Every structure is written in structure tokens, then in C-alpha cells.
Amino acid sequence: MSSSAIALPGQDLGPVSSNTVGAGTHVYGDHLFASIAGPVHTTAPKPPSKAPPTLSITRPTGALLLPEVGTTVLGRITRTNARQANFSILALGSTGDVVLAEPLPAIIRQQDIRLTEIDKITVAGSFRVGDVVRAVVISLGDERAYFASTARDELGVVMAVSEGGNRMVPISWREFEEVGGTGKKEARKVAKVV
């Protein structure tokens, strides 16, 4: 059994024809998707079987980890309004190196979305519910939520789904485009690829 990248819920793991469904995954259409956040494990079938390898995702166990000020986190946007975006922190580290056993609540305030032109930024033009965001913790906040920021180039939306439910890819620092040639574009605060 080998372990590689960290997957987030809803992440495409590849076609079903080249993988077998394991724990923590599900099939949608002809692709295999992550059902939970965690490391992806690949288990090869025992010889002489010619079946494809099984992909599974497990939540790591261990000590309770909490983010500190300056910690880069990955999370999913859960709610937005005119002044802020609420999100659940799912993993710590810029690539989600440490997956949390339970999501932690966090807030990105309008003034913490970008460094420049703060008065022109709108939360709705930067995030949508369901977006996966890379952010940095700027305050331990209060008893309800951490405060986070996406005000650096490498921070922002890393995975997005269109209003129609289709996967999207970034095409600039402020737009995602729907996959499949529809040409539909939606505004986001896009994280620069690191």
C-alpha cells in the first residue's frame, strides 16, 4: 500500500476504469471522487489479478492539532455575506499536509481578501459557497472562529465549482472558467500556483 497526495472532498481522483472504489471515495459519472479529506492510499491487487488498484482515503489519527497565527490552512467556504466569508478549516499547510479530524470554523473579512483596492473588493466577487480556499491565519479570533486572510498572491481559491455544478479552472488572477468548452467565466480571488 502506498500513500501520496492529500485529497479534499469532491476532488477528482481519476476515471473509474483505472481505479477501484475504496473507503472514503465515491463514483460520480465515470470518475472517482474523494468523499472525505485525507491522504490518498493506493493498494495494488494481489497477483495474478489484473484488477485496477484500489484508491482509498483515511482520516489520520493523532494528537489534536490547532492552527496558530501565521499557519497556512486549506478550507471550504460554507457561507458568504456582504462583509465576510465563513469557511471550515480542513487541513493545515499550503498543500494540506495535516488533515484535521474535525473542521474548525474561520472567517475571511472583506478587508482581508486582498492587499490593494480594498474598497472595490466584494465578497461575492471573490468567493462562492463550496470553493476550496488556501488562506493564512491572522488571528485566533474569538470563541466562535479563527480570522484568516487571502491577501497574498499565493492565497485564495484553489478549487471551484460553477453555479451549474461543473468543475472550473483558473484562467487569471481573478477568474475561473468552466471545464468542457462552455466558456462560462466566474469571478474569484484566485490563488497563484506555487
URSUL-V50059 format. One record per pair of residues at least 12 apart in sequence whose C-alpha atoms are under 7 Angstrom apart, sorted by the first residue. I is the first residue (numbers start at 1). GAP is how many residues later the second one is. D is the distance in whole Angstrom. If there is no record, write none. Layout:
i->I gap->GAP d->D
i->I gap->GAP d->D
//
This chain:
i->1 gap->40 d->7
i->1 gap->41 d->6
i->1 gap->42 d->5
i->1 gap->43 d->7
i->2 gap->39 d->6
i->2 gap->40 d->5
i->2 gap->41 d->7
i->3 gap->36 d->7
i->3 gap->37 d->6
i->3 gap->38 d->4
i->3 gap->39 d->6
i->4 gap->35 d->6
i->4 gap->36 d->6
i->4 gap->37 d->7
i->5 gap->34 d->6
i->5 gap->35 d->6
i->6 gap->32 d->5
i->6 gap->33 d->4
i->6 gap->34 d->6
i->6 gap->90 d->6
i->6 gap->91 d->7
i->7 gap->27 d->6
i->7 gap->30 d->5
i->7 gap->31 d->6
i->7 gap->32 d->6
i->7 gap->33 d->6
i->8 gap->26 d->6
i->8 gap->28 d->6
i->8 gap->29 d->4
i->8 gap->30 d->7
i->9 gap->25 d->5
i->9 gap->26 d->5
i->9 gap->27 d->5
i->9 gap->28 d->5
i->10 gap->23 d->6
i->10 gap->24 d->5
i->10 gap->25 d->6
i->11 gap->22 d->5
i->11 gap->23 d->5
i->12 gap->19 d->7
i->12 gap->20 d->6
i->12 gap->21 d->5
i->12 gap->22 d->7
i->13 gap->19 d->5
i->13 gap->20 d->5
i->13 gap->21 d->7
i->14 gap->17 d->6
i->14 gap->18 d->6
i->15 gap->15 d->6
i->15 gap->16 d->4
i->15 gap->17 d->6
i->16 gap->14 d->6
i->16 gap->15 d->5
i->16 gap->16 d->5
i->18 gap->34 d->6
i->19 gap->33 d->5
i->19 gap->34 d->5
i->19 gap->35 d->6
i->19 gap->36 d->6
i->20 gap->32 d->6
i->20 gap->33 d->6
i->20 gap->34 d->4
i->20 gap->35 d->6
i->21 gap->33 d->6
i->21 gap->34 d->6
i->22 gap->32 d->6
i->22 gap->33 d->5
i->22 gap->34 d->4
i->23 gap->33 d->5
i->23 gap->34 d->6
i->24 gap->12 d->6
i->24 gap->32 d->6
i->24 gap->33 d->5
i->24 gap->34 d->6
i->25 gap->31 d->6
i->25 gap->32 d->7
i->37 gap->22 d->7
i->37 gap->62 d->7
i->38 gap->19 d->6
i->38 gap->20 d->6
i->38 gap->21 d->5
i->38 gap->22 d->7
i->38 gap->61 d->6
i->39 gap->18 d->6
i->39 gap->19 d->6
i->40 gap->15 d->7
i->40 gap->16 d->6
i->40 gap->17 d->5
i->41 gap->14 d->6
i->41 gap->15 d->5
i->41 gap->16 d->6
i->42 gap->12 d->6
i->42 gap->13 d->5
i->42 gap->14 d->7
i->43 gap->12 d->7
i->59 gap->42 d->7
i->60 gap->39 d->7
i->68 gap->69 d->7
i->69 gap->68 d->5
i->69 gap->69 d->5
i->69 gap->70 d->6
i->69 gap->71 d->7
i->70 gap->66 d->6
i->70 gap->67 d->5
i->70 gap->68 d->6
i->71 gap->22 d->7
i->71 gap->65 d->6
i->71 gap->66 d->5
i->72 gap->20 d->6
i->72 gap->21 d->5
i->72 gap->22 d->5
i->72 gap->63 d->6
i->72 gap->64 d->4
i->72 gap->65 d->6
i->73 gap->16 d->6
i->73 gap->18 d->6
i->73 gap->19 d->4
i->73 gap->20 d->5
i->73 gap->21 d->6
i->73 gap->23 d->7
i->73 gap->61 d->6
i->73 gap->62 d->5
i->73 gap->63 d->6
i->74 gap->15 d->6
i->74 gap->16 d->6
i->74 gap->17 d->5
i->74 gap->18 d->6
i->74 gap->22 d->6
i->74 gap->58 d->7
i->74 gap->59 d->6
i->74 gap->60 d->5
i->74 gap->61 d->6
i->75 gap->12 d->6
i->75 gap->13 d->5
i->75 gap->14 d->4
i->75 gap->15 d->5
i->75 gap->16 d->7
i->75 gap->57 d->6
i->75 gap->58 d->5
i->75 gap->59 d->7
i->76 gap->12 d->5
i->76 gap->13 d->7
i->76 gap->54 d->6
i->76 gap->55 d->6
i->76 gap->56 d->4
i->76 gap->57 d->6
i->77 gap->51 d->7
i->77 gap->52 d->5
i->77 gap->53 d->5
i->77 gap->54 d->5
i->77 gap->55 d->6
i->78 gap->51 d->5
i->78 gap->52 d->6
i->79 gap->50 d->6
i->80 gap->49 d->7
i->81 gap->42 d->7
i->82 gap->40 d->7
i->82 gap->41 d->6
i->83 gap->26 d->6
i->83 gap->27 d->5
i->83 gap->40 d->7
i->84 gap->23 d->7
i->84 gap->24 d->6
i->84 gap->25 d->4
i->84 gap->26 d->5
i->84 gap->39 d->6
i->85 gap->22 d->6
i->85 gap->23 d->5
i->85 gap->24 d->6
i->85 gap->38 d->7
i->86 gap->20 d->6
i->86 gap->21 d->5
i->86 gap->22 d->6
i->87 gap->18 d->6
i->87 gap->19 d->5
i->87 gap->20 d->6
i->88 gap->15 d->5
i->88 gap->16 d->5
i->88 gap->17 d->5
i->88 gap->18 d->6
i->89 gap->14 d->5
i->89 gap->15 d->5
i->89 gap->16 d->6
i->89 gap->17 d->7
i->90 gap->13 d->5
i->90 gap->14 d->7
i->94 gap->40 d->7
i->105 gap->40 d->5
i->105 gap->41 d->6
i->106 gap->39 d->5
i->106 gap->40 d->4
i->106 gap->41 d->6
i->106 gap->42 d->7
i->107 gap->38 d->6
i->107 gap->39 d->6
i->107 gap->40 d->5
i->107 gap->41 d->6
i->108 gap->39 d->6
i->108 gap->40 d->5
i->108 gap->41 d->6
i->110 gap->12 d->7
i->110 gap->13 d->6
i->112 gap->37 d->5
i->112 gap->38 d->6
i->112 gap->39 d->6
i->113 gap->36 d->6
i->113 gap->37 d->5
i->113 gap->38 d->5
i->114 gap->36 d->6
i->114 gap->37 d->4
i->114 gap->38 d->7
i->115 gap->36 d->5
i->125 gap->62 d->5
i->125 gap->63 d->6
i->126 gap->61 d->6
i->126 gap->62 d->4
i->126 gap->63 d->5
i->127 gap->61 d->6
i->127 gap->62 d->7
i->131 gap->26 d->6
i->131 gap->28 d->6
i->131 gap->29 d->5
i->131 gap->30 d->7
i->132 gap->25 d->6
i->132 gap->26 d->6
i->132 gap->27 d->5
i->132 gap->28 d->7
i->133 gap->23 d->5
i->133 gap->24 d->4
i->133 gap->25 d->6
i->134 gap->21 d->5
i->134 gap->22 d->5
i->134 gap->23 d->6
i->134 gap->24 d->7
i->135 gap->13 d->6
i->135 gap->14 d->5
i->135 gap->15 d->5
i->135 gap->20 d->5
i->135 gap->21 d->6
i->136 gap->12 d->5
i->136 gap->13 d->5
i->136 gap->14 d->7
i->137 gap->12 d->6
i->153 gap->38 d->6
i->153 gap->39 d->6
i->154 gap->37 d->5
i->154 gap->38 d->4
i->154 gap->39 d->6
i->154 gap->40 d->6
i->155 gap->36 d->5
i->155 gap->37 d->7
i->156 gap->33 d->5
i->156 gap->34 d->5
i->156 gap->35 d->4
i->157 gap->31 d->7
i->157 gap->32 d->6
i->157 gap->33 d->5
i->157 gap->34 d->5
i->158 gap->32 d->7
i->158 gap->33 d->6
i->162 gap->16 d->6
i->166 gap->12 d->6
i->166 gap->13 d->7
i->167 gap->12 d->6
i->170 gap->20 d->7
i->173 gap->16 d->7
i->173 gap->17 d->5
i->173 gap->19 d->7
i->174 gap->13 d->6
i->174 gap->14 d->5
i->174 gap->15 d->5
i->174 gap->16 d->5
i->175 gap->12 d->5
i->175 gap->13 d->5
i->175 gap->15 d->7
i->176 gap->12 d->7
//
